[in-house]
Amino acid sequence: MTILVETHADYRLITLNRPERLNALTVEMAEALSAALDAAEADESCRALLITGAGRAFCAGQDLTAIVGIAPAGIGHLLDHYNPLIGKLRALPMPVVCAVNGVAAGAGANLALACDIVLAGEGASFVQAFARIGLIPDCGGTWFLPRLVGMARARALAMLAEPLPAATAAEWGMIWRAVPDEGLMAEAHALAARLASGPTAALALTKQALDESAVNDLDSQLDLERELQAEASATPDHAEGLRAFLDKRPAAFTGMRS
Ligand code: T3D
C-alpha cells in the first residue's frame, strides 16, 4: 500500500509508504492520499490529521523513474492529480500536522509546506530539487515559499536547489519547529492530539481566513473576518469556551459545527 492510515482517538495518522523510493510520489499514491483526506473529512470523529513518511525520508518528490520518457504533456497531466491534492489539504476543515522525518524534496517539500503546522526532525532537510532536473517548483512551491520565507530566500531556494536543514527552516519561519529526531513522532502525536481536542470549526475557519489573507486587501480581510467570526461564534465550542473561562476550568470542545 502506498500510504498507511492509522486511526487514533480524535485524529488520523497518514504515513507515506514507499520507503525503498524515499516515499517518492506516484499518481496512485496521490489518489490514495486524496481518498484518505476525503475519508478523514467524512468522519465526524476525526478532528486533526498527522502526516509523515515511512523509513528515513519524508518524501523525495515525484517518482522520477515514472516520468522518464513521457512527453511534456504527460508531465502536465501529473499535476492534474497533484494540484487537487494540495488544494484539498489546504481546505481540509481540520488542522493538518506534518512530521518531516527526513529529506523532503521537490513536490515532497511542498506537500509538507501545504500542511498547517510543520515539525521536522533535526536530521531532516527541505530541497526545492526541481531546478536540478530543469523544472520549476510546483505543488504550490512558488506560492508557499515567498509567503513563508520572503522573496529573496524563496528565489535562492528555488534556483539553487540546495538542501535547507530543518533548524534553518525553523529559524527562517518556513516551518514551526525543528526537534530532536528521536522525539519527533512523540511531539507530533502530542500536537495532533492537542489540536484534535480544539475548537475544530474555529480552527477550520482560521485556516480559511489565513489563506484568503494572501490575496485580500485589509478591508476585504476585515469583512471576511466578520463573516467567519459570525460562524465561529454560533458554534457550541464558542459557548463552551466562554462557560469554561467563567468557570475557571479547561474547555471541553466537541468540534461540533452546530
Ligand atoms: O514532473 C512533474 O511536473 C510532476 C511533478 C514533479 C514534482 C517534483 O517533485 S520534481 C522533483 C523530483 N525529486 C527530485 O528531483 C529528488 C530526487 N532525489 C534526490 O535528489 C535524492 O534522492 C534525495 C536528495 C531526495 C535523497 O538523497 P540520498 O542520498 O539520501 O538518497 P539516494 O541514494 O539519492 O536515494 C535512495 C533511493 O531512492 C535511490 O534508489 P536506489 O539507488 O537505492 O535503488 C534513489 O534512486 C531513490 N530515489 C530518490 N528520489 C527518488 C528516487 N526514486 C525515484 N524518484 C525519486 N524522486
Boltz pocket constraint, residues with backbone or C-beta under 6 A from the ligand:
constraints:
  - pocket:
      binder: B
      contacts: [[A, 19], [A, 20], [A, 21], [A, 22], [A, 24], [A, 59], [A, 60], [A, 61], [A, 62], [A, 63], [A, 64], [A, 65], [A, 67], [A, 75], [A, 76], [A, 78], [A, 79], [A, 103], [A, 105], [A, 106], [A, 107], [A, 108], [A, 127], [A, 129], [A, 130], [A, 132], [A, 133], [A, 135], [A, 138]]
      max_distance: 6.0
